[in-house]
Amino acid sequence: MPKTLSTLALRQAVTAIQAGGVVACPTEAVWGLSCDPFNEMAVTRLLHLKRREMAKGLILVAGEESQLEWLLGGLPLAQRARLSLSWPGPTTWLVPHRHRVPHWICGDHDTVAVRVSAHPLVRALCHVWGGPLVSSSANPAGSRPATQSFQVRRYFGAGLDCIVSGAVGGASRPSAIKDLLTDEIIRV
């Protein structure tokens, strides 16, 4: 757990998530919004805050690869090795979901975006939560992602249930997105 983050702050964020809330926390390059990926009302609320279409899909972020085992199990060894070599780190992979995630997470896609974060706060939050969370940049559609907590407050005000104090990591841009099946780079 990051030295500057208290167990109480993590518990408050997790309590908000358990209650169907949306929380903001810093990630590797920008602030992100998170919620329980299996709570449709929470995800719908996050999408409404961002003014984002459900059809686009969302990212699942985990604190360690084992938190995604239920989704990654059955992938060929070569594909699993590629994932493992890039995590934890700034690479988000599009992996086949095989109907293991709800439509409000994968949108109109046969794949779902997944990442194991290298940011200590995100990792700690996922560990206390006990699994992956939704991770979407903290900005309304078409606006620049927040890099400071004051920007998060300006964008969303009282619409959030919790803002976890901390600083973004040293990355200069959000995670790259790659397709696991084709190795195509979707976003640099």
N, C-alpha and C positions, 0 to 999 in steps of 0.2 A: 504494500500500500504506500502511496506517495507520503512523504513525511509531513507535508502541509495539509493533507486531507484527513479529517478525523473520521473515526468509525461512526460517530453520530451523524455526520453529513452524509455518509454513504447510506446509513439506515434510513435517514429522512428521504433520500432519493428513491430508495427501494420501496419504502412505504407508499410514496406517491405513485410509483409504477404499479404496485400491487392493487392500488385503488383505481386503476385505469387512467392514471395521469400521464402527462407529457413532461419530461424533464430536459433541461439543456445542460450540456457539459462540453468542456474543451476536448478536442481530438488532436490528431497529429498536426493538422494544418489550419483547421477552422473549428468553430463551435458547431456542435451537432445537437439534434433533437432525438430523443430516445423514448421508447415506450415498449410495452409488452407486445411482441409480435403476434401473439395468439389471442389478443383482445381486440376484436373488430372495432368496438366503439373507440378504444384508445387510438388505434391506427387511423380510423376515420377522422378523429379529432386532430391528430398530427397533420394529416393531409389537408384538412380544412385550414389549419393555421398557416400552412405553407402555400395554400392555393395550388396544390399539386394534384394532378389527375391520378387516380388509383391505377389506371391502365399502365402507367410507366413502371410500376414496381418500386420496391425499396431495398435497402441493404440490411442484411443481418450482420451485426458485429459481435464477436465473441472475445473472451479473455484468453482462451486457449483452444487449440484445435479440437480437443476432446469434447468441447461443448457443442461441436457441430457433427459429431460422429453419427448421430441419428440421420443426418442428411447426406453425409459423405460416404457412409458405409456402402460397399458394393462397387465403388469406383475402381477402375483398373489401377494397379500398383503404380504405373508410370504417372498417371494423373495425380494420384495421392502424393507422390514424391514431389511433383511440381508445386503443389499446394504447400507441402511441408517446408520446402526450401525457401518459399517466399514469406512465410509467417513465423513469428509475428512481424508485421511490416505493412508498408503502404500499398499493397496490391489487393484489390478486390477482384474476386473471380466469379464469373457467371458459370454456375454448375447446374446440371439437370436436377430438377427438384422431384421428379417422379411422383407428383401429387402429395408430397410430404409437407408442403407449406400451404397456407390458405391463399385464396385468390387475392386478398387484399395486400399480400406481401409480394407475390410474384407478378401481379398485374396480368397483362395479356401475354406473358412469356412462358416458355417451357423450361426456362432457367430461373435461378434466383441468385442475386448478388450476395456474396459472403466474404467476410474478412476477419482475420484475427489481428486485433489492434496491437500496436507496440506502445501506445500511450498508457502510462501507468494508471491514470485515473479511470480510463475506459476499462482497462483490464480489471481493476479493483471493483468497479461497479458491476461488471458482468459476473465476477466471482461471488460477490455478495448476493446478487440477484439469483445466481445459480444456472445461468445459461445465456444464450445470445439475446440481444436486444435489437430493436430497430435503430438504425443510425442514418440520419438524413441531415444534410447541412442546414444550419440554423439561418434560414432566409426565406422570405416569400419568393415564389416562382418569379424569375426574371430579375431579382435583386442580387447583389453581391453577398456571398456568404459572410457571416459575422466572424471576425477574428478577435473581437474583444467582447467582454460581457455586457458593456453598455450598449453595444449594437444589438445584442440579443434582446435586451430590455426595450430598446427603441422599436424593434420589429414586432415583438410579441406582448410586451407589457404584462398585464395580469393574466394573459392567456396560458401561461405556463404554471405548472404545479410546483416546480422546484428548479432552481439554477444552482448547479454544483460549482463552487468556486474552484478556480484553477487557471492555468495558462495553457494555451495551445502549444503543441510540440514544435520542433524546429523545421518541419516540412514546409516547403514553399507553395505547395498546391495540394488539393485533395488527392486521395489515392487513385492510382491508375486502375482502370477496369479492363480485364482481359477475359476472353471466352476460353474456358478450359478445353472445350472440344476442338476448337479450331486454332487456338493460340492467337487469335486476332485481337489487336489492341483496340478497345472501344473508346477509351478515354485515356489520354496520357497524363 
